[in-house]
Amino acid sequence: MTTLTRRSLAGRSPMASFEQSRVGFIGSEGHVVPDGGEYLPVENPATGEVIASAYEGRAEDVDAVVRGAEDAFHTVWRRTTPDARGALLRRWAELVTREREALADLEVRDVGHLRKETLGDTDVTARILDYYGGMADKIEERSYSSYPDRVAYGRAEPYGVVGGISPYNANAIFTAFKAGPALAAGNCIVLKAPEVSPLVTYRLVELALEAGIPPGVVNVVTGRGQVVGPLVTEHPAIGMVAFTGGVEAGRAVIQQSAGNVVPLSLELGGKNPVIVLDDADLDLLIPSLLHSNFVKSGQSCAAGTRIFLPRSRNQEIADRMTQRAEQVRVGMPDDPESQMGTLISRRHRDRVHSLVNRARDAGAVCLVGGSPAQDGPLADGAFFQPTVLAEVKDDNPIATTEAFGPVASLLVYDDVDEALRRANDSQFGLSAQVWGNNARDIQHLVANLEVGTVWVNLYRGNHPTVPFGGMKQSGYARENAFEAIRLYTRQKSVVWDTSTERALPYQS
């Protein structure tokens, strides 16, 4: 029989909670660490060092967590007033801010992002939680058109227990993206943390409990996606699922959720176009393009990886990008001099390397980078050189496949309509960038690009007040802003007859 250890929050430093330790699952009973069962190693991708181990939830564990959340919803959370829910979310945000240094340090070791990147993620996480804390008591219902002797109105009601599944590249932000609006709308949530980097998600859920959010309202399990993911998405008590990940995994989630016929939110990545107009400011453009592709070592669904350059400026832009990319310092994530950290694992690094080699075989010319970075202290990690590929054709594998690595591809166009057509010729439709000052061309592109978000003279400009999501195989539904509240509520219509006299059926 498996023995369970229940951890107390008292007297523990945030880092000591997890490093060289185990994480189990957090449900209505708190943080439970089973003595038996399978544990997956959690590695620091910069060094290969095992820093923790994460329990792979079994069917009975996930069922216990979901049932505990279901009980918390019916007995506590649905009876908690909106202003009280908002105050608890804001308190959670305050604790995230209080712990920002420790959370950032933990994410550096867990994922390999630069410390300035993890600090930024932590600050965004607190902002999102605070935003939805302020929104909780501002959810308005609506009345429908007036009709004689009738009152009709709609109710926005929570689903009860929802599931949230996210990848590794923005652990803290994804936790807030899903838990913030779900809780504000009155739901409880079961988060599936990524098996390769679960530590920050667990710590954030512990902070939610410390903030006073009742046990069972915010929950977390982990394990391999193909094992534990279906245990969440197929559970009969899960009312809807919000998923962020790859296309193939998204298709699996659709199939898994079909049995219970639950609604989904899917954000499935992108192969995002960047259209550079011939009047673009290169001093603004060049560092922005590089950072768009190299921030978090390119592990961003919003990276602008297909860069369409006007033929008249192609050589100048390519030369300047190459020069700047050569100067990007790849180094240990905790080194303040580093400008780019590591990929999530050596397995993923090898995948990126293979894709770059396939791109070369298909005719792309590597201007800089193109292989792992393995000098000195980087030898044991999953580092990859910042890479710029030129002479890329639309059917090149690097132009059709999401690399999720630090690889920018340069494509040449002759007129704006050609660039638009080729930009839209993709299975993906998450985001796009337009750089330039010609208002007519910008408006034309904004109106016709088949993506969920267009950034003009800006990149990765996400904010809690602006909806974000994809088109085509980049997914559907929207996170952020009030759209996320709609995402986590279902509509009920109420029709009330107020007449005092009426003709009744079946009356003689």
ChimeraX attribute file (.defattr): number of C-alpha atoms within 10 A of each C-alpha:
attribute: neighborCount
match mode: 1-to-1
recipient: residues
	/A:1	5
	/A:2	8
	/A:3	11
	/A:4	13
	/A:5	12
	/A:6	15
	/A:7	16
	/A:8	12
	/A:9	15
	/A:10	7
	/A:11	7
	/A:12	10
	/A:13	10
	/A:14	18
	/A:15	15
	/A:16	9
	/A:17	19
	/A:18	20
	/A:19	18
	/A:20	13
	/A:21	13
	/A:22	20
	/A:23	26
	/A:24	25
	/A:25	27
	/A:26	26
	/A:27	24
	/A:28	22
	/A:29	15
	/A:30	19
	/A:31	23
	/A:32	20
	/A:33	19
	/A:34	20
	/A:35	15
	/A:36	11
	/A:37	12
	/A:38	14
	/A:39	20
	/A:40	17
	/A:41	17
	/A:42	25
	/A:43	21
	/A:44	24
	/A:45	27
	/A:46	29
	/A:47	19
	/A:48	15
	/A:49	15
	/A:50	16
	/A:51	17
	/A:52	21
	/A:53	24
	/A:54	28
	/A:55	24
	/A:56	23
	/A:57	24
	/A:58	17
	/A:59	15
	/A:60	10
	/A:61	18
	/A:62	24
	/A:63	17
	/A:64	15
	/A:65	26
	/A:66	30
	/A:67	20
	/A:68	20
	/A:69	31
	/A:70	24
	/A:71	18
	/A:72	23
	/A:73	24
	/A:74	14
	/A:75	11
	/A:76	15
	/A:77	25
	/A:78	19
	/A:79	12
	/A:80	13
	/A:81	12
	/A:82	22
	/A:83	16
	/A:84	16
	/A:85	25
	/A:86	26
	/A:87	20
	/A:88	23
	/A:89	31
	/A:90	23
	/A:91	22
	/A:92	27
	/A:93	30
	/A:94	18
	/A:95	17
	/A:96	26
	/A:97	18
	/A:98	12
	/A:99	16
	/A:100	20
	/A:101	14
	/A:102	17
	/A:103	24
	/A:104	24
	/A:105	21
	/A:106	21
	/A:107	28
	/A:108	26
	/A:109	25
	/A:110	26
	/A:111	30
	/A:112	33
	/A:113	31
	/A:114	29
	/A:115	23
	/A:116	17
	/A:117	21
	/A:118	26
	/A:119	21
	/A:120	14
	/A:121	21
	/A:122	28
	/A:123	18
	/A:124	22
	/A:125	27
	/A:126	25
	/A:127	21
	/A:128	29
	/A:129	31
	/A:130	23
	/A:131	22
	/A:132	32
	/A:133	27
	/A:134	18
	/A:135	21
	/A:136	25
	/A:137	17
	/A:138	13
	/A:139	13
	/A:140	9
	/A:141	11
	/A:142	11
	/A:143	13
	/A:144	12
	/A:145	9
	/A:146	10
	/A:147	9
	/A:148	8
	/A:149	12
	/A:150	12
	/A:151	15
	/A:152	15
	/A:153	15
	/A:154	16
	/A:155	15
	/A:156	19
	/A:157	17
	/A:158	25
	/A:159	21
	/A:160	27
	/A:161	30
	/A:162	29
	/A:163	27
	/A:164	26
	/A:165	26
	/A:166	22
	/A:167	19
	/A:168	20
	/A:169	24
	/A:170	22
	/A:171	27
	/A:172	27
	/A:173	22
	/A:174	24
	/A:175	25
	/A:176	25
	/A:177	23
	/A:178	28
	/A:179	29
	/A:180	31
	/A:181	30
	/A:182	30
	/A:183	31
	/A:184	30
	/A:185	29
	/A:186	27
	/A:187	28
	/A:188	33
	/A:189	30
	/A:190	27
	/A:191	28
	/A:192	30
	/A:193	30
	/A:194	22
	/A:195	23
	/A:196	23
	/A:197	28
	/A:198	28
	/A:199	30
	/A:200	27
	/A:201	28
	/A:202	27
	/A:203	21
	/A:204	25
	/A:205	25
	/A:206	24
	/A:207	21
	/A:208	23
	/A:209	21
	/A:210	16
	/A:211	19
	/A:212	13
	/A:213	22
	/A:214	18
	/A:215	24
	/A:216	28
	/A:217	29
	/A:218	27
	/A:219	31
	/A:220	28
	/A:221	30
	/A:222	31
	/A:223	24
	/A:224	17
	/A:225	18
	/A:226	11
	/A:227	14
	/A:228	20
	/A:229	26
	/A:230	16
	/A:231	21
	/A:232	28
	/A:233	31
	/A:234	19
	/A:235	19
	/A:236	16
	/A:237	19
	/A:238	24
	/A:239	23
	/A:240	26
	/A:241	27
	/A:242	24
	/A:243	25
	/A:244	22
	/A:245	19
	/A:246	19
	/A:247	18
	/A:248	11
	/A:249	16
	/A:250	21
	/A:251	14
	/A:252	15
	/A:253	23
	/A:254	20
	/A:255	14
	/A:256	19
	/A:257	22
	/A:258	14
	/A:259	12
	/A:260	15
	/A:261	14
	/A:262	18
	/A:263	17
	/A:264	24
	/A:265	22
	/A:266	27
	/A:267	27
	/A:268	26
	/A:269	25
	/A:270	33
	/A:271	27
	/A:272	27
	/A:273	32
	/A:274	28
	/A:275	28
	/A:276	26
	/A:277	21
	/A:278	19
	/A:279	12
	/A:280	18
	/A:281	14
	/A:282	19
	/A:283	9
	/A:284	12
	/A:285	17
	/A:286	19
	/A:287	14
	/A:288	17
	/A:289	22
	/A:290	25
	/A:291	21
	/A:292	22
	/A:293	27
	/A:294	28
	/A:295	19
	/A:296	28
	/A:297	28
	/A:298	28
	/A:299	23
	/A:300	22
	/A:301	24
	/A:302	24
	/A:303	35
	/A:304	29
	/A:305	31
	/A:306	25
	/A:307	25
	/A:308	26
	/A:309	23
	/A:310	21
	/A:311	14
	/A:312	12
	/A:313	16
	/A:314	18
	/A:315	14
	/A:316	11
	/A:317	18
	/A:318	17
	/A:319	12
	/A:320	14
	/A:321	22
	/A:322	20
	/A:323	13
	/A:324	13
	/A:325	22
	/A:326	15
	/A:327	10
	/A:328	16
	/A:329	14
	/A:330	22
	/A:331	23
	/A:332	24
	/A:333	26
	/A:334	17
	/A:335	12
	/A:336	11
	/A:337	12
	/A:338	16
	/A:339	22
	/A:340	27
	/A:341	33
	/A:342	33
	/A:343	27
	/A:344	27
	/A:345	21
	/A:346	19
	/A:347	11
	/A:348	16
	/A:349	23
	/A:350	16
	/A:351	15
	/A:352	24
	/A:353	20
	/A:354	15
	/A:355	20
	/A:356	25
	/A:357	17
	/A:358	15
	/A:359	22
	/A:360	20
	/A:361	12
	/A:362	15
	/A:363	14
	/A:364	23
	/A:365	17
	/A:366	19
	/A:367	18
	/A:368	19
	/A:369	19
	/A:370	23
	/A:371	18
	/A:372	19
	/A:373	20
	/A:374	16
	/A:375	11
	/A:376	8
	/A:377	12
	/A:378	19
	/A:379	14
	/A:380	15
	/A:381	25
	/A:382	25
	/A:383	33
	/A:384	28
	/A:385	26
	/A:386	28
	/A:387	24
	/A:388	26
	/A:389	24
	/A:390	21
	/A:391	16
	/A:392	24
	/A:393	18
	/A:394	15
	/A:395	12
	/A:396	18
	/A:397	20
	/A:398	27
	/A:399	23
	/A:400	18
	/A:401	15
	/A:402	22
	/A:403	27
	/A:404	26
	/A:405	31
	/A:406	30
	/A:407	31
	/A:408	25
	/A:409	25
	/A:410	22
	/A:411	24
	/A:412	22
	/A:413	18
	/A:414	12
	/A:415	13
	/A:416	19
	/A:417	14
	/A:418	12
	/A:419	24
	/A:420	21
	/A:421	13
	/A:422	15
	/A:423	24
	/A:424	17
	/A:425	13
	/A:426	20
	/A:427	14
	/A:428	26
	/A:429	28
	/A:430	29
	/A:431	29
	/A:432	32
	/A:433	26
	/A:434	24
	/A:435	23
	/A:436	18
	/A:437	15
	/A:438	12
	/A:439	9
	/A:440	9
	/A:441	15
	/A:442	17
	/A:443	12
	/A:444	13
	/A:445	21
	/A:446	19
	/A:447	10
	/A:448	12
	/A:449	19
	/A:450	23
	/A:451	22
	/A:452	20
	/A:453	23
	/A:454	23
	/A:455	16
	/A:456	19
	/A:457	17
	/A:458	16
	/A:459	22
	/A:460	19
	/A:461	12
	/A:462	14
	/A:463	13
	/A:464	20
	/A:465	13
	/A:466	14
	/A:467	17
	/A:468	21
	/A:469	22
	/A:470	23
	/A:471	20
	/A:472	16
	/A:473	21
	/A:474	26
	/A:475	27
	/A:476	19
	/A:477	20
	/A:478	21
	/A:479	25
	/A:480	24
	/A:481	19
	/A:482	17
	/A:483	16
	/A:484	24
	/A:485	25
	/A:486	20
	/A:487	22
	/A:488	31
	/A:489	20
	/A:490	16
	/A:491	13
	/A:492	10
	/A:493	12
	/A:494	12
	/A:495	12
	/A:496	10
	/A:497	12
	/A:498	10
	/A:499	9
	/A:500	6
	/A:501	7
	/A:502	8
	/A:503	6
	/A:504	7
	/A:505	6
	/A:506	5
	/A:507	5
	/A:508	4
